[in-house]
């Protein structure tokens, strides 16, 4: 018979899943079964803050870049694409690190998430 403590997802898998949407990260912070685990809390908080940052950056880029039309549409598209690529690569690095059991701390956001993990 399987050990009841060993069933379900590992903390590494839960930490990685938390990065897929802010709703899932919030779910892991709200459910007692998961929010007592510092590793899961760290990745859920970092995911929430990263999503807020990425959405805010996208909003700012959409509303600010049109003022720089003098640079040319191609240059603006390249800048927006680079910002999206950097955000995607950071997200991917966070997911892979969580799966491997590492706490990759994003600048500024990571330190705050680490503090919240042990509250």
Backbone as numpy.savetxt, mean C-alpha at the origin, in Angstrom:
# Nx Ny Nz CAx CAy CAz Cx Cy Cz
-5.69 -35.14 12.12 -6.53 -33.96 12.12 -5.65 -32.72 12.12
-6.04 -31.72 11.36 -5.25 -30.50 11.23 -5.30 -29.68 12.52
-4.21 -29.05 12.82 -4.12 -28.17 13.98 -4.95 -26.91 13.71
-5.93 -26.58 14.58 -6.77 -25.42 14.31 -5.99 -24.10 14.29
-4.85 -24.04 14.93 -4.05 -22.82 14.92 -3.34 -22.62 13.58
-3.16 -23.68 12.81 -2.41 -23.61 11.56 -3.29 -23.46 10.33
-4.59 -23.41 10.47 -5.46 -23.29 9.31 -5.61 -21.82 8.92
-5.98 -21.58 7.70 -6.18 -20.21 7.22 -4.93 -19.65 6.58
-4.98 -18.37 6.27 -3.87 -17.72 5.61 -2.77 -17.34 6.59
-1.56 -17.32 6.11 -0.44 -16.88 6.94 -0.45 -15.36 7.05
0.28 -14.85 8.02 0.39 -13.40 8.16 1.04 -12.78 6.93
1.97 -13.48 6.31 2.61 -12.97 5.09 1.58 -12.79 3.98
0.73 -13.78 3.79 -0.30 -13.69 2.74 -1.30 -12.59 3.05
-1.70 -12.48 4.30 -2.65 -11.44 4.68 -2.03 -10.06 4.48
-0.76 -9.90 4.85 -0.07 -8.63 4.64 -0.03 -8.24 3.17
0.21 -9.21 2.30 0.25 -8.93 0.86 -1.13 -8.61 0.32
-2.13 -9.34 0.78 -3.51 -9.10 0.32 -3.99 -7.71 0.71
-3.50 -7.20 1.83 -3.92 -5.88 2.31 -3.59 -4.77 1.31
-2.62 -5.00 0.44 -2.24 -3.96 -0.52 -3.15 -3.89 -1.74
-4.04 -4.84 -1.92 -4.81 -4.86 -3.16 -5.89 -3.79 -3.24
-6.55 -3.49 -2.17 -7.48 -2.36 -2.14 -7.51 -1.79 -0.73
-7.85 -0.52 -0.61 -7.96 0.05 0.74 -9.10 -0.58 1.54
-10.08 -1.11 0.85 -11.21 -1.75 1.54 -10.74 -2.99 2.28
-9.90 -3.79 1.63 -9.38 -4.99 2.28 -8.48 -4.62 3.45
-7.64 -3.60 3.27 -6.77 -3.15 4.36 -7.60 -2.69 5.55
-8.65 -1.93 5.28 -9.53 -1.48 6.35 -10.21 -2.67 7.03
-10.59 -3.67 6.24 -11.21 -4.88 6.78 -10.27 -5.57 7.77
-9.00 -5.70 7.39 -8.03 -6.34 8.29 -7.80 -5.54 9.56
-7.95 -4.23 9.48 -7.81 -3.40 10.68 -9.06 -3.44 11.56
-10.20 -3.73 10.96 -11.45 -3.71 11.71 -11.78 -5.05 12.36
-11.33 -6.15 11.81 -11.66 -7.47 12.33 -10.65 -7.87 13.40
-11.14 -8.20 14.57 -10.30 -8.50 15.72 -9.32 -9.64 15.45
-9.76 -10.62 14.69 -8.90 -11.78 14.40 -7.58 -11.36 13.73
-7.64 -10.29 12.94 -6.46 -9.84 12.21 -5.80 -8.61 12.83
-6.56 -7.74 13.47 -5.98 -6.49 13.93 -5.14 -6.63 15.20
-5.02 -7.81 15.75 -4.16 -8.05 16.90 -2.75 -8.47 16.49
-2.55 -8.69 15.21 -1.25 -9.13 14.71 -0.46 -7.92 14.21
0.67 -7.59 14.82 1.44 -6.40 14.41 1.87 -6.42 12.94
2.23 -7.59 12.43 2.66 -7.68 11.03 1.53 -7.31 10.08
0.34 -7.81 10.36 -0.82 -7.51 9.53 -1.19 -6.04 9.68
-1.17 -5.53 10.90 -1.49 -4.11 11.14 -0.53 -3.19 10.39
0.75 -3.52 10.42 1.74 -2.68 9.71 1.40 -2.59 8.23
1.20 -3.73 7.60 0.94 -3.72 6.15 -0.42 -3.11 5.82
-1.41 -3.31 6.67 -2.72 -2.71 6.42 -2.63 -1.18 6.52
-1.95 -0.68 7.54 -1.81 0.77 7.69 -0.98 1.36 6.54
0.11 0.70 6.21 0.93 1.22 5.12 0.16 1.20 3.81
-0.64 0.18 3.60 -1.46 0.10 2.39 -2.47 1.24 2.33
-3.14 1.49 3.44 -4.11 2.58 3.47 -3.45 3.92 3.17
-2.34 4.19 3.81 -1.65 5.46 3.59 -1.08 5.57 2.19
-0.56 4.48 1.66 -0.04 4.48 0.30 -1.16 4.74 -0.70
-2.32 4.12 -0.49 -3.45 4.36 -1.39 -3.92 5.80 -1.33
-3.97 6.36 -0.13 -4.36 7.77 0.00 -3.37 8.66 -0.74
-2.07 8.37 -0.56 -1.04 9.14 -1.25 -1.16 8.99 -2.76
-1.31 7.78 -3.26 -1.39 7.55 -4.71 -2.62 8.21 -5.32
-3.75 8.11 -4.65 -4.97 8.73 -5.16 -4.83 10.25 -5.15
-4.25 10.79 -4.10 -4.03 12.24 -4.01 -3.08 12.71 -5.10
-2.01 11.95 -5.31 -1.05 12.32 -6.36 -1.72 12.29 -7.73
-2.53 11.28 -7.99 -3.26 11.23 -9.26 -4.19 12.40 -9.43
-4.88 12.76 -8.37 -5.80 13.91 -8.42 -5.04 15.20 -8.72
-3.92 15.38 -8.04 -3.12 16.58 -8.25 -2.58 16.61 -9.67
-2.07 15.48 -10.15 -1.54 15.45 -11.51 -2.61 15.77 -12.55
-3.78 15.24 -12.35 -4.87 15.50 -13.31 -5.24 16.97 -13.35
-5.20 17.62 -12.19 -5.62 19.01 -12.13 -4.48 20.02 -12.30
-3.25 19.62 -12.13 -2.12 20.55 -12.25 -1.45 20.46 -13.62
-1.33 19.27 -14.16 -0.61 19.12 -15.42 -1.19 19.95 -16.57
-2.50 20.16 -16.66 -3.00 21.00 -17.76 -2.44 22.42 -17.76
-1.96 22.91 -16.62 -1.39 24.24 -16.58 0.00 24.30 -17.22
0.57 23.13 -17.48 1.88 23.06 -18.09 1.81 22.59 -19.54
0.76 22.99 -20.23 0.55 22.59 -21.62 1.69 23.08 -22.50
2.33 24.18 -22.09 3.43 24.72 -22.89 4.59 23.72 -23.03
4.65 22.72 -22.15 5.68 21.69 -22.27 5.38 20.71 -23.40
4.13 20.63 -23.76 3.71 19.71 -24.80 2.98 18.51 -24.22
2.04 18.03 -24.96 1.23 16.90 -24.52 2.09 15.66 -24.31
3.04 15.41 -25.19 3.86 14.20 -25.06 4.68 14.23 -23.77
5.24 15.37 -23.45 6.02 15.48 -22.22 5.13 15.25 -21.00
3.94 15.82 -21.02 3.01 15.64 -19.91 2.59 14.18 -19.78
2.37 13.52 -20.89 2.00 12.10 -20.86 3.14 11.26 -20.30
4.37 11.59 -20.68 5.53 10.87 -20.16 5.65 11.07 -18.65
5.47 12.30 -18.18 5.55 12.58 -16.74 4.47 11.83 -15.97
3.25 11.86 -16.49 2.15 11.14 -15.82 2.39 9.64 -15.84
2.91 9.13 -16.95 3.20 7.69 -17.05 4.31 7.28 -16.10
5.34 8.11 -15.97 6.42 7.82 -15.03 5.92 7.80 -13.59
5.06 8.75 -13.25 4.50 8.78 -11.89 3.68 7.51 -11.63
2.89 7.10 -12.60 2.09 5.89 -12.45 2.98 4.65 -12.36
4.05 4.61 -13.15 4.97 3.47 -13.12 5.69 3.38 -11.77
6.12 4.50 -11.24 6.79 4.50 -9.93 5.82 4.04 -8.85
4.59 4.52 -8.89 3.59 4.10 -7.90 3.33 2.59 -8.02
3.22 2.09 -9.24 2.98 0.65 -9.43 4.16 -0.17 -8.92
5.38 0.25 -9.21 6.56 -0.50 -8.77 6.69 -0.49 -7.25
6.38 0.64 -6.62 6.38 0.68 -5.15 5.34 -0.27 -4.58
4.16 -0.27 -5.18 3.09 -1.16 -4.73 3.53 -2.62 -4.87
4.11 -2.95 -6.02 4.55 -4.32 -6.27 5.65 -4.73 -5.29
6.57 -3.82 -5.01 7.63 -4.11 -4.06 7.06 -4.38 -2.66
6.06 -3.59 -2.28 5.40 -3.79 -0.97 4.72 -5.16 -0.90
4.03 -5.55 -1.95 3.34 -6.85 -1.99 4.35 -7.99 -1.90
5.39 -7.92 -2.69 6.40 -8.99 -2.69 7.12 -9.06 -1.34
7.44 -7.90 -0.78 8.09 -7.88 0.54 7.19 -8.50 1.60
5.91 -8.17 1.56 4.97 -8.73 2.55 4.88 -10.24 2.39
4.84 -10.73 1.15 4.79 -12.17 0.93 6.03 -12.88 1.45
7.16 -12.19 1.40 8.42 -12.78 1.86 8.68 -12.55 3.34
7.73 -11.95 4.03 7.87 -11.76 5.47 8.72 -10.57 5.87
8.91 -9.63 4.97 9.72 -8.45 5.26 8.83 -7.23 5.45
9.30 -6.31 6.25 8.60 -5.04 6.46 9.32 -3.95 5.69
9.04 -3.84 4.42 9.61 -2.76 3.62 8.86 -1.49 3.99
9.60 -0.53 4.54 8.98 0.73 4.97 9.12 1.78 3.88
7.98 2.26 3.43 8.00 3.38 2.50 8.45 4.63 3.26
9.12 5.56 2.59 9.54 6.78 3.28 8.35 7.50 3.91
8.50 8.01 5.09 7.51 8.74 5.89 6.34 7.85 6.28
5.69 7.25 5.32 4.51 6.42 5.58 4.88 5.19 6.41
6.00 4.56 6.11 6.40 3.32 6.77 6.65 3.49 8.25
7.29 4.59 8.63 7.55 4.81 10.06 6.25 4.98 10.84
5.31 5.72 10.28 4.03 5.92 10.95 3.27 4.60 11.04
3.27 3.82 9.97 2.59 2.52 9.97 3.22 1.59 10.99
4.54 1.65 11.13 5.22 0.80 12.12 4.81 1.19 13.54
4.65 2.48 13.80 4.18 2.93 15.12 2.76 2.40 15.38
1.92 2.45 14.38 0.53 2.02 14.53 0.43 0.50 14.71
1.38 -0.23 14.20 1.34 -1.69 14.29 1.45 -2.16 15.72
2.11 -1.40 16.56 2.33 -1.82 17.95 1.51 -1.04 18.96
0.48 -0.34 18.52 -0.42 0.38 19.42 -1.42 -0.54 20.01
